[in-house]
């Protein structure tokens, strides 16, 4: 963790000198310049939790979620692998597996 100096510090990632109005602080308390922060982190669209980019889960429209929020909102059809929005779409659970309306009606 960087030692915070009142007027200036260094980016944890690249070492660039940054002032308080230029730095971003991670949930761990590390300081980053804007470029390094946005290269490394994203926020969940639902709960706003800070995530490392490699932890993010994207829905089919490209919206970023943490794992918990993604599975609170989406599942996938076992037959066609289509993403199902569990809050707005009808879907069926058969023996613990999820199926979209289309796949159930076709069978």
Secondary structure, DSSP 4 states (H G I P E B T S, - for coil): -PPPPSS-EE-TTT--EE-TTT-EE-TTS-EE-HHHHHHHEEE-TTT--EEEGGG-EE-TT--EE-HHHHHHHEEE-TTT--EEETTTS-EEEETTEEEEHHHHHH-
